[in-house]
C-alpha cells in the first residue's frame, strides 16, 4: 500500500536486467519502500543490483525467475508475489528484445521470439498485473513502449511492429482501468543509450536510461497516462507520422 504521500512500499520490476527498469527503480525508492521484486530470466543476473538496493535501504529484495514467453505462468507468478509481499504498488514492465533485421530476412522464423517476448509477453503479463491491481483497488503499472511504434521504420520493422502493438494494447488497457482505483502509464522513449543499443549509431535526441526514469517518475507523480522521453519527440512525431510515405521511406532515422 502506498503511504499518505503516494510513495510505494512495494515495487516490482519485470525485466530485472533492463537499464531503464533499474534506473526507474532507483528513482522510485523512498524510505517507505520495504520491498523490491526483481524478476529476470536468470535471477543471478540481478544480484549485483539487488545488493545495491539493499545498500540504499530496501530491506527486502526478492530476485525471482521470470520468462516473458511462459505466458501460462504469468498469472500465477503475479498472484504468488502478491501473496508473499502484499499489495503491489508500482509494477514496471521493462522487458524486451531488439533482434537483428538482417537475421529476420535470412530466416523469418527468428522473428517469432521477438514478437513473443515484446508483444505477446507484454499482453499476457499486462493482463495478469491489471487483474491484481483491480483486485487491490489501487496501484500503478508502467509499460515501457517506444517511439519505434509510433510509425514503424524500414530499418527495423519487426521490432517497431511489436512496439506499435504493445503501445495500442497499453492504451486500451489503461482506459479499461479507469474507475478501478488502479492506473497505467505508457512511457515512449526515443533512442536510449543502454545495453540493448550498444554499438548502434545514436539517433537525434538520444537520451539515457536515467533520463527515461526521470520522465517516468514525473509521470507517476502527476498522474499522467503517457510520457515521452525526451518530451520534444512528441511534437516531432506528431509531424513524422503524417508525412507522405515516399518521403518517410527516404528519411535516415
C-alpha positions as CSV (number, residue, x, y, z in Angstrom):
1,X,0.0,0.0,0.0
2,X,1.3,3.5,-0.9
3,X,1.7,5.8,2.1
4,X,-0.1,9.1,2.5
5,X,2.5,10.9,0.3
6,X,1.9,8.4,-2.6
7,X,5.3,6.7,-2.1
8,X,5.3,3.0,-2.9
9,X,6.1,0.4,-0.3
10,X,6.4,-2.5,-2.9
11,X,7.9,-2.1,-6.4
12,X,8.0,-5.0,-8.9
13,X,10.3,-4.9,-12.0
14,X,9.6,-7.4,-14.7
15,X,12.7,-7.3,-16.8
16,X,15.1,-7.0,-13.9
17,X,18.2,-6.6,-16.0
18,X,16.8,-3.6,-18.0
19,X,18.9,-0.5,-17.7
20,X,15.7,1.7,-17.9
21,X,13.9,-0.5,-15.4
22,X,16.7,-0.4,-12.9
23,X,17.2,3.4,-13.3
24,X,13.4,3.8,-12.7
25,X,13.5,1.7,-9.5
26,X,16.4,3.8,-8.2
27,X,14.2,6.9,-8.8
28,X,11.1,5.5,-7.1
29,X,12.5,4.0,-3.9
30,X,11.8,6.0,-0.8
31,X,12.4,5.4,3.0
32,X,8.9,3.9,2.9
33,X,9.9,1.3,0.3
34,X,10.2,-2.0,2.1
35,X,10.2,-4.5,-0.9
36,X,11.5,-4.5,-4.4
37,X,11.0,-7.6,-6.6
38,X,13.4,-8.1,-9.5
39,X,12.0,-10.6,-12.0
40,X,14.5,-11.8,-14.6
41,X,15.2,-14.8,-16.7
42,X,18.2,-15.7,-14.6
43,X,17.8,-14.3,-11.0
44,X,21.6,-14.4,-10.5
45,X,22.0,-11.7,-13.2
46,X,20.3,-9.2,-10.9
47,X,22.2,-10.0,-7.7
48,X,24.5,-7.0,-8.1
49,X,21.6,-4.6,-8.5
50,X,19.8,-6.3,-5.5
51,X,22.9,-5.7,-3.4
52,X,22.9,-2.0,-4.4
53,X,19.2,-1.7,-3.4
54,X,19.9,-3.2,0.0
55,X,22.7,-0.6,0.5
56,X,20.2,2.0,-0.4
57,X,18.0,0.8,2.5
58,X,15.5,-1.6,0.9
59,X,15.0,-4.3,3.5
60,X,13.6,-7.0,1.3
61,X,14.9,-7.5,-2.3
62,X,13.4,-10.6,-3.9
63,X,15.0,-11.9,-7.0
64,X,12.7,-14.3,-8.9
65,X,12.7,-16.2,-12.2
66,X,10.6,-14.8,-15.0
67,X,10.2,-15.9,-18.6
68,X,8.3,-13.5,-20.8
69,X,7.4,-16.3,-23.2
70,X,6.0,-18.5,-20.4
71,X,2.6,-17.0,-20.8
72,X,0.6,-19.6,-18.9
73,X,2.6,-18.9,-15.8
74,X,2.2,-15.1,-15.6
75,X,-1.0,-15.0,-13.6
76,X,0.3,-17.5,-11.0
77,X,3.6,-15.5,-10.7
78,X,1.8,-12.2,-10.1
79,X,-0.5,-13.9,-7.6
80,X,2.4,-15.5,-5.8
81,X,4.2,-12.2,-5.5
82,X,1.1,-10.5,-4.0
83,X,0.6,-13.5,-1.7
84,X,4.2,-13.2,-0.3
85,X,4.6,-9.4,-0.3
86,X,1.1,-7.9,-0.1
87,X,-0.3,-5.3,-2.4
88,X,1.9,-4.4,-5.4
89,X,2.1,-0.6,-5.5
90,X,4.1,0.0,-8.7
91,X,4.7,-2.6,-11.3
92,X,7.2,-1.9,-14.2
93,X,7.1,-3.9,-17.4
94,X,10.5,-3.3,-18.9
95,X,11.4,-6.5,-20.7
96,X,12.0,-6.7,-24.5
97,X,14.5,-7.7,-27.2
98,X,15.7,-5.9,-30.3
99,X,16.8,-8.5,-32.7
100,X,18.7,-8.2,-35.9
101,X,16.6,-7.2,-39.0
102,X,19.1,-8.9,-41.4
103,X,18.7,-12.2,-39.5
104,X,14.9,-12.0,-39.9
105,X,15.3,-11.6,-43.7
106,X,17.6,-14.6,-43.8
107,X,15.4,-16.8,-41.6
108,X,11.9,-15.4,-40.9
109,X,11.4,-17.9,-38.0
110,X,13.9,-15.9,-36.0
111,X,11.4,-13.1,-35.8
112,X,9.0,-15.2,-33.8
113,X,10.8,-14.9,-30.4
114,X,10.9,-11.1,-30.8
115,X,7.1,-11.0,-31.2
116,X,6.6,-13.5,-28.4
117,X,8.7,-11.5,-25.9
118,X,7.9,-7.9,-26.8
119,X,4.2,-8.2,-27.7
120,X,2.6,-11.5,-26.6
121,X,4.5,-11.5,-23.3
122,X,3.7,-7.8,-22.7
123,X,0.0,-8.6,-23.2
124,X,-0.2,-11.6,-21.0
125,X,1.8,-10.1,-18.2
126,X,0.0,-6.8,-18.6
127,X,-3.4,-8.5,-18.2
128,X,-2.2,-10.5,-15.2
129,X,-0.9,-7.4,-13.4
130,X,-4.1,-5.4,-14.2
131,X,-6.2,-8.1,-12.7
132,X,-4.2,-8.0,-9.5
133,X,-4.3,-4.1,-9.3
134,X,-8.1,-4.3,-9.9
135,X,-8.4,-6.8,-7.0
136,X,-6.4,-4.5,-4.8
137,X,-8.3,-1.4,-5.8
138,X,-5.1,0.6,-6.3
139,X,-1.6,0.5,-7.8
140,X,0.2,1.8,-10.9
141,X,1.5,-0.2,-13.8
142,X,4.2,1.2,-16.2
143,X,4.6,-0.2,-19.6
144,X,7.7,0.9,-21.5
145,X,6.8,1.3,-25.1
146,X,8.9,3.2,-27.7
147,X,8.6,5.9,-30.4
148,X,9.6,3.0,-32.7
149,X,5.9,2.0,-32.6
150,X,4.6,5.5,-33.4
151,X,5.5,5.0,-37.1
152,X,7.4,1.8,-37.9
153,X,10.7,2.4,-39.7
154,X,12.0,0.3,-42.5
155,X,15.3,0.0,-40.6
156,X,13.7,-2.4,-38.0
157,X,10.1,-3.0,-38.8
158,X,9.8,-6.3,-36.9
159,X,10.8,-4.6,-33.6
160,X,8.8,-1.5,-34.4
161,X,5.6,-3.5,-35.1
162,X,5.9,-5.2,-31.7
163,X,6.1,-1.8,-30.0
164,X,3.2,-0.5,-32.1
165,X,1.1,-3.4,-30.9
166,X,2.2,-3.1,-27.3
167,X,1.5,0.6,-27.3
168,X,-2.0,0.1,-28.6
169,X,-2.7,-2.6,-26.1
170,X,-1.4,-0.5,-23.2
171,X,-3.6,2.5,-24.2
172,X,-6.7,0.3,-24.2
173,X,-5.7,-1.5,-21.0
174,X,-5.2,1.9,-19.3
175,X,-8.6,3.0,-20.4
176,X,-10.1,-0.2,-19.0
177,X,-8.6,0.5,-15.6
178,X,-10.3,3.9,-15.2
179,X,-12.6,3.8,-12.2
180,X,-10.9,0.7,-10.7
181,X,-8.5,2.7,-8.4
182,X,-5.6,1.4,-10.5
183,X,-4.0,3.1,-13.4
184,X,-1.4,2.6,-16.2
185,X,1.4,4.8,-17.5
186,X,2.7,4.4,-21.0
187,X,6.3,5.5,-21.5
188,X,7.6,6.2,-25.0
189,X,11.3,6.7,-25.1
190,X,13.3,7.6,-28.2
191,X,16.8,6.2,-28.7
192,X,18.3,5.3,-25.3
193,X,22.0,4.6,-24.6
194,X,21.8,1.2,-23.0
195,X,23.0,-2.4,-23.2
196,X,20.4,-3.1,-25.9
197,X,21.7,-0.3,-28.2
198,X,25.4,-0.8,-27.6
199,X,27.3,-0.4,-30.9
200,X,24.3,1.3,-32.7
201,X,24.7,4.8,-34.0
202,X,22.5,7.1,-31.8
203,X,19.5,8.9,-33.3
204,X,18.8,12.6,-32.8
205,X,17.6,13.5,-29.3
206,X,19.2,10.4,-27.8
207,X,18.7,10.0,-24.1
208,X,20.0,7.9,-21.2
209,X,18.2,5.4,-19.0
210,X,18.2,7.9,-16.2
211,X,16.5,10.5,-18.4
212,X,13.7,8.0,-19.1
213,X,13.5,7.1,-15.4
214,X,13.2,10.8,-14.5
215,X,10.4,11.2,-17.0
216,X,8.7,8.1,-15.7
217,X,8.9,9.4,-12.1
218,X,7.4,12.7,-13.1
219,X,4.6,10.9,-15.0
220,X,3.7,8.8,-12.0
221,X,3.8,11.8,-9.7
222,X,1.5,13.8,-11.9
223,X,-0.9,11.0,-12.7
224,X,-0.2,11.1,-16.4
225,X,-1.3,8.4,-18.8
226,X,1.5,8.9,-21.3
227,X,5.0,10.4,-21.2
228,X,7.6,10.9,-23.9
229,X,11.4,10.9,-23.4
230,X,12.7,13.4,-24.3
231,X,9.4,15.4,-24.4
232,X,10.3,17.1,-27.7
233,X,9.9,13.8,-29.6
234,X,6.2,14.0,-29.0
235,X,6.0,17.0,-31.3
236,X,8.5,15.7,-33.8
237,X,6.4,12.5,-34.2
238,X,3.2,14.4,-34.5
239,X,4.7,15.6,-37.8
240,X,6.5,12.5,-38.8
241,X,3.5,10.2,-38.5
242,X,1.7,12.3,-41.1
243,X,4.5,12.5,-43.7
244,X,3.7,11.0,-47.1
245,X,5.2,7.5,-47.3
246,X,7.6,8.3,-50.2
247,X,9.2,11.0,-48.0
248,X,9.1,8.8,-44.9
249,X,10.9,6.0,-46.8
250,X,13.8,8.3,-47.6
251,X,14.4,9.6,-44.1
252,X,17.5,8.1,-42.5
253,X,16.2,7.9,-38.9
